[in-house]
């Protein structure tokens, strides 16, 4: 049986590495775009895919973090400054409260509250081993697969492009080889600006605290103004 310490390390590593977005490993490279033959024999290119999602260096966003099977719907903020970024879901007065950060080339995840997780002793802030920053994150996002244009319906309908990123363990060779899914992320960004994020669904092992292994965050606002990013006192210093 895997020890609690080992399980916690695995959960933290996956959670931090995915940065709550289901993005770690690149997906398959996009196939070359087809070309359309015209009636007169000319060949014209099919319209190219839109640009994939990218995380800006400076931004402020507010919205909701949702875990439907637990009945959780709490405030959510996501902010970036100078390439560092921080997500915060819930708070002391809510049933959940956690933060994930990319901070000075380091990934962190810290859970303060979660159903059936004891408050005491307080959980450690997990510093994910290795070097990681916004550039690496955006390079991974470039491997996203385009699903198609959609409209997110709500108080205000938003025209978005839907992208998908998967993380699979095991063989990367096509054919009958052992492999298993680790995570899946569906990302919805503004059709006119792929650096403006409106919704994310993530599913996978990074969500082991949730019985259904899935969670949403949906944004009400997303502006390109520098936000506030604060490393909690409980977290160790970043990677040098």
N, C-alpha and C positions, 0 to 999 in steps of 0.2 A: 504493500500500500504506500502511496506517495505521502510523504510527511506534509504537515500543514505548512512548514517553512518552505519546502520545495514547491508546493502548489502555489503558495503566495508569490514566490519568485517568478514562476511561469506566468501566472496571471498578470503580474506587474510588468514583466518584460513585453508580453504581447500587447497589453493595454497601452503602455507607453510608446512602444514602437509603432503601433498603428495610429497613435495620437488621436484616438477616438474617431478615426475616419476609415478604418479598414484599409490602410495603405502602407505596405511594407515592400512587397516584392513586385517587380514589373510584370504586367500581363503580356500576352502575345503582341508582337508588333503589328500595327495596323496593315492590312493588305493593301496593295496598290489600288488606287481608285480606278474604276472602269471608265471607259470612254464610249461616247455615243456616236454612232454613224449617222450622218445627215442624209436626206434623200438624194442630194447631189453628189454623194460620195465623200464629202468632207467629214472629218472627225473632230468633234469638239469635246473638251473635258466635261465630265459631270461636275456639278458644283462641289467644291471641296468641303470637307467636314469643318465645323467650327473649331475654334481653338479650345484645347482642353482646360479644365479648371487649374487655376494657379492661386496660391495664397499670397496676398500682398504683404509688403513689409510693415505697413502702417494701416490700421483699420480699427473700427469699433462696431460691434454687433450685439444686438439683444434679441432674445426670443424665448423659446420654451424647450425644455428637455423632457422627453416623454418615454416612459416604459409602460406600455399598455397593459401587459399581463399583470403588473403590480399596481395598476391604477395610479401611477405616478405622472404628474404633470407639474413641473416646477420651473421657476425662472432660470434662464440660461444666459450667460454673457460669454463673448469671445472677443478678445482684444489683441492687437499687435502693435509693437513699437520697435523700430529699427531691426526688424527681422525676428525678434523674440515674440512669442505669442502665448496666450493663456486662455483656457476654457475654465469656467466655473459653473457648476450646476447645483441648484438648490442653495441651502444655507442652514444656519443653526436652527431655524424655526421650521424647517422642512424635513420630510422623512429621509431624504438623501442630501448629501453634500460632498462634492469632490472637486478637485482641480487637476487638470493636465496642462503641462507646459512644455514648450520648446524654449530653453533658456541658455544662452551662451554656449551653443553647440552641444547641449545636453537635453535629454528627455526626462521628464519627471511625471509621476502620478501619485496623488495623495487622496485617499478616501477618508473623510471625517466621519460620515454617517452612511449607513446602508441597512435596509431591513435584515434583521437576524445577524448582523455583525456587531459584536460587543463594542460599546464605546470605550471601555477600559479593559486593559491598558490601551492608550491611543495607538492607532496604527502608524507604522513607520512610513515616512515619505520614501518612495521607491525611486532611486536614481538608476535609470536604465543604462547598462554598460555600453560603451562605444560612443562614437562621434556622430552627432545628428544635428542638422540645422534646417532652416527653411529652404535652402537651395536643394538639398538632398530630397526633402519632401516634395518640392515642385518637380524635380526630375522624375520622381516616381509617378506623380500625377500625369505627366506627359504620356505615360503608357496606358492611360484610361481608355476604355472602349466606349465609343459613342453609341448610345441607345436611341436617341432621337429627340426632337423638340416636343415639349409638353407645356401644359398650362396648370399651374398650381392654383387651385380654387380656394378662396378664403375671403376675408374681409376685403382684400384687394387681390384680384387675379394677377399672377405673375407669369410672364412668358419665359420659360427656362429651357436649357439644354440638359438632358439627362445623361450622365456618364456612369460607368461601372468599373470598379477595380476589385480584383480578386486576389487572394493569397492562398496558395496551395502548397502543401508539403509533399515531399517525395520526389519522384522522377519528373524531370522537365522534358523528357523525350516522348513524342507522340507514340501511342500504341498501348499495348496491354502491360502497363507497368504500375507498380504500387504508388498511389498518391492519395491525399486526403485534404479536404477543405479546411482552412484555418479561419478565414474571414472573408466577408464580402461587404463592399461599400457602394451605395448608390448616392451619387452626388448631383445636386441640381443647382446650376449656376445661371445667372442672368444671360439671356441670349446676346445682348449687346456688350456685355462685359463679363468675361469668365473669371475675373477676380472678385466678383460680387456673389457671395454664396447665400442661397436661400433655404436649402434643406439637405439633410444627410440622413440616410438610413444605414446603420451598420449592424452586421450580424457576424458572430464568430466567437472564438475562444477568448477574446479579450473581454467578453461580457459574462464570464462564469458566475458572477454574483447573481445574475438574472436567470430564472429557470428556462425562459424561452431564448436566451442568448441574443436578444436583439434590443435595439434602442434607436430613438429618433432624436434629432434636434432640428427645429425649424425656426427660422429667423424672421423677426418682425422688422428689423432695421439692419442695414449693413452700410457703413460709411467709410470713406477712405481718409479718415482723420486718425492721427496717432492716438493709440489707447494707452492704458496703464497695465503694465505687466509686473507682478510682484512675486518673487520667489518666497514661499513660506519659510519662516524661521526653522521649521522642523526639517527642512530639506538640506542635505549636504551641499558643499560648494560645487559649482559646475566643473565640467571637464576642462583642464587647462589647455 
